[in-house]
Amino acid sequence: AQKVTQAQTEISVVEKEDVTLDCVYETRDTTYYLFWYKQPPSGELVFLIRRNSFDEQNEISGRYSWNFQKSTSSFNFTITASQVVDSAVYFCALSEAYSGNTPLVFGKGTRLSVIA
Amino acid sequence: KAGVTQTPRYLIKTRGQQVTLSCSPISGHRSVSWYQQTPGQGLQFLFEYFSETQRNKGNFPGRFSGRQFSNSRSEMNVSTLELGDSALYLCASSLVGSNTGELFFGEGSRLTVL
């Protein structure tokens, strides 16, 4: 069965520090998708990135970067030069492509607080 | 374009009552998924509807039900409310199925059961 573990429950950093949010996943499928979502205080989850299991290239988008390593089943998320607006709960999620429309499974989330 | 709209945003019910929550997806999206979010259990999948058909169902009791209308709007219903049903209920829509596509979430309906 699929599972996503975000071991860091809460992280607090000072503005401009870099921070990495860890995500470890378990799946028996060879084809799967990994996601990161951000949940600001308003409540709605906001999509950040989707990765399929065949694409291990790291990705950078502005201050955000993602490191996907199949060897360690990890999909970590780094925010460079953090800002107060980055304060939110971040969720990593996994879906299996060939296991019959299985829904997205989310990790428990990491609450990031960026202090000015 | 308009985002996912959920109503009501907040509601308070008492044990034993029932509640209906509504979700209007982004125009053109045929998939609507529902999630329950609680501090202890995190985000748990309730069900997904695609073109009016339930495509998948999470591990929740039969008190939780849903449906989708021809215009893709969806409702979920919880009958015989229990204290443990207090949660944020999130609806998400997507163009394709929820397991491969980007999900667009609403701000949720926060249910408090007294």
Interface residues (C-beta under 8 A of the other chain):
Chain A: Y33 Y37 S42 G43 E44 L45 V46 F47 R50 F91 S95 E96 A97 N101 T102 P103 L104 V105 F106 G107 K108 G109
Chain B: G3 V4 S33 Y35 G42 L43 F45 E48 R55 N56 G58 L88 L90 A92 G97 S98 N99 T100 E102 L103 F104 F105 G106 E107 G108 R110
